[in-house]
C-alpha cells in the first residue's frame, strides 16, 4: 500500500480555496492533466485516465463545513484520497492532499505521485489567484 501527502500554502481565505477546489465544473483545471472527472450524478462520478484510456467509477464528496474533499474508486476500492483546506491566518490557507493506493498495481510510484500532487497544487493555486484577483478587480 502506498501513502502520499503534499501541502501548499495559498494566498486566499480557506473558503475561497475550498470553493475553487470543489467546483465540479473546474476540476480538470487543477487535477493531474491525465485525469478527467465526469460528474453527472454526484457523489457518483466517472474518472477518465488518458494514459490507459479507462473510465473508472468513483465517488467524490465535498464537505464544506469541514473544508474537505474525499474521493475514491467505487467498485474496486483500489484508491482513495482527500484534500483538506485550513486557514493559517493573514488571509492565507494551507491545502493538503493525501492519496492512498490499496493495490500496489495501481500505485505509479513515489516520484510520479509527488510530481502529480505538486503540479495539481500549483494549478489549484493559480486558479485561486485568478478567482481572488477577478473578485477584487
N, C-alpha and C positions, 0 to 999 in steps of 0.2 A: 504494500500500500504506500502511495506517495502522498505527502502532505506538503503544500507550498503556500507561502504567505508573503505578500508585499504591501507596503504602505507608501502613501504620498501625501504631503501637505498641499492644500489648495486654498487660494486666497478668496474665499467666499463663505458665507454663513452655511451651516450644515443643511438647512432646509433647501437652499438653492442647489447645493451639490447633490443631495438626495433626489430632488425633483428631476434634475438632469439625468442622473444615473438610472432612475426608474422610469423614464419616459420611453414607453414601449415603441413609439414611432421613431425613436432616435438611437436605439440600442446599437445598431450597426455602425454608428459614428464613433463608438469607443470600444466595442468588443474587438477581440483579435480579428484581423482582416479576413481570415479564412472561415469565420463563423457568421451565420446569419440567422436571426430569430424571426419566425413567423408566429405572431401572437394572435391567432384567430379567436381563441376561446380561453383567455386567461382564467386560472393559472396554467392551464394546459397550453404548451407551445411546442413548436417543432424547430429543431436546430439543424440547419444545413451546414455541412462542412465541405468547403470547396475541394480540399485535398483528396478526400475519399469519395466525394460526390454523394455521400449518405445523408439521409434525413433521419434524425433521432427524436422520438417523442420525449419531451421533457416537461418539467414544471418550473414555473418562475413565480415567486411570491414577493410582493413588496409590502413591507410593514413600516409605514411612515411614522407611526408613533414610536418605533424603535430605531428609525433611520437605518433599516436593514433590508437588503435583498437576499433571498435564498433561492437556489436553483439546484436541479439535479435531473438525472435521467429517470424517466417514468417507469419503464418496464424492467430494465436490466439491473439498475442500482449500481452501475459501474463508476459513477462520477457524481460529485456534489460540490457546491461552493456557496460562498456568501460574500457580501460586500457590506461593510459597516462604516457609517459616517459618524464622526464625533467632532463636536465643537472643541476648539482648543483656545478660544479667546481671541480678541483683537480682530474679529471678523474672519478668522481662518478656520479651516477644518482639516481633519486627518481622515483619509479614506484608506481602509484596509480591505484587501481582497484575499480570501483563503480558498484554496482548491484541494479537494481530496479525490484521489483516484483509488478505488477499491479493487480494481482489476489491473494488474501490472501490464497487461497487454494494451490498455488504453492510456497508460502514462507515457507521454512523449519524452520524459526525462527532465531533470532539474534545469539545465540551461535553456531548453526550449520553453518550458513553462515560465520561468522567471523572465525571460525576454518578452514573452507574450503578455505577462502581467504588467511589466514595466511599460510596455507600449500602450496597453489599454488604459492604464492610469494616466499616462501622459496625454492621450487623446481625450480622456474624460476631462482632465484639467483644461485643455484647450476649449472644449465645449462649454465648460462652466465659465471660463473667462469671457467667451463671446456672449453668453447669456447675460452675465453681470454687466458687461460693457454696453450691451444693447438696452438693458433695463435702465441704466443710469444716463444714457445719451439721448 
